[in-house]
């Protein structure tokens, strides 16, 4: 059995190899004089002033993702990506009170009840004592009475001061004085209805709250556990796993700020800080409520940290849900970036990341234009473009390695998963382009919820 640091060093070596191979293959690193002298012409004369300017402008758009690529590269290399079992740094008996809060519309009551039971069992197995599981729902899901379970139904008549909707509305309802039962020093673990705790994540949360230095935290979510419902979306989501271990980890561990935002699940907050920030952020903060909340918290000077231990979720069950999910994320983040409530200095890195996504159709056009309208570029420009692409390609490989167990799947199936993830890249690019175009011109104030319950087969 390889040690965690051996695995990490092997992963770093593979990352360098993938980037180097792509640099050489794409021409980012030119090894021969013949290749270096390929573009012996004046593009301004060949294409004309306007068209040549457009070609260079489109090429420059590929640099917008550079900040998040550098964060991903740093996060994947500077921190051990294959840490062993999380070790408790204190007794669970000494931990402050923890509320595990699950937000749902109530459309999948059986799923909610099953996951509450599983998460309850996992907490007890991990030795957690001072906790409660709270389900906040628009419609009653009929949870059993239990001293550690609380069901909060949000009345249809409830309205926030700024008119927040959807998940923001439900989360804000819990903070109202006549509803909240927690003290400012207590902690909340925010989960989606499909999120499953693991023993490692519970230990990680306990270490985080026992440390108490930071008011907000978040950790890794993986999507390939237990039954895989849709292999395409699961393999495509391997990128998100690498994103958590790269960009998310370094920005929370090193900078202690959500420079490029965070996710809406596996969110750990101290109640006093959460109430100070609040989820009552109007329509602009109702689509990507997690992003808006993070930016406001950063503006107020609160600090963040990365939490060890992973939680489990499922990737969207269909391509339609996959596209709708991406579309909502884009629209929600755009609303945050354009909101006057968030200062520019707080959201500048988020804005760069968002606009690299918004301009994806234009950046993608370089794949065709570079073939039919080649332009000479400085060597550093070609190198950086290839570096960005190489890191992004490797993230799919890493996501599979982190999500799928070699011992569970075997060498052949494990290798096929890596190949499959790489094969999803061109289709994922197309899907992301569709989501961007649809998101830009569609209704930005619609909160689409993906299907989350597997319907059992009916035998006739």
Buried (B, 14 or more C-beta within 10 A) or exposed (E): EEEEEEBBBEBBEBBEEBBBEBBBEBBBBBEEEEEEEEEEEEBEEEBEEEEBEBBBEBBEBBBBBBBBBBBBBBBBBBBEBBBEEBEBEEEBEEBBBBBBBBBBBBBBBEBBBEBBBEBBEBBEEBBBEBBBBBBBBBEEBEBEEEEBBBBBBBEEEEEBEBEBBBBBBBBBBBBEEEEBEBEEEBBBBBBBBBBBBBBBBBBBBBBBBBEEEBBBBBBBBBBBBEEBBBBBBBBBBBBBBBBBBBBBBBBBBBBBBBBBBBBBBBBBBBBEBBBBBBBBBBBBBBBBBBBBBBBBBBBEEBBBBBBBBBBBBBBBBBBEBBBBBBBBBBBBBBBBBEBEBBEEEBBEBBBBBBBBBBBBBBBBBBEEBBEEBBBEBEEEBBBBBBBBBBBBBBBBBBBBBBBBEEEEBEEEEBEBBBEBBBBBBEEBBEBBBBBBBBBBEBEBBEBEBBBBBEEEEEEE
